[in-house]
């Protein structure tokens, strides 16, 4: 593991979400694709925060491509662990 999980209501990613919610559509920028307004609880904002604030995460992602880095939610982690690393599944 590269670090601890960031839970859904972690406020550290609110600034990233706000910076993405610019323009005509604002917080609805991704609603058509996700069904939800843009907010800090999205995994993408958390990953961006980790890359910007945890050097080991950014370094691992830059070295990715060999199948050694997987990013997912808690359910994806549980599937991975319960399958002894045989299955990685995420939505």
Buried (B, 14 or more C-beta within 10 A) or exposed (E): EEEEEBEBEBEEBBEBBBEBBEEEEEBEBBEEEEEEBBBBBBBBBBBBBBBEEBEEBBEBBEEEEEEEEEBBEEEBBEBBEEEEEEEBEEE
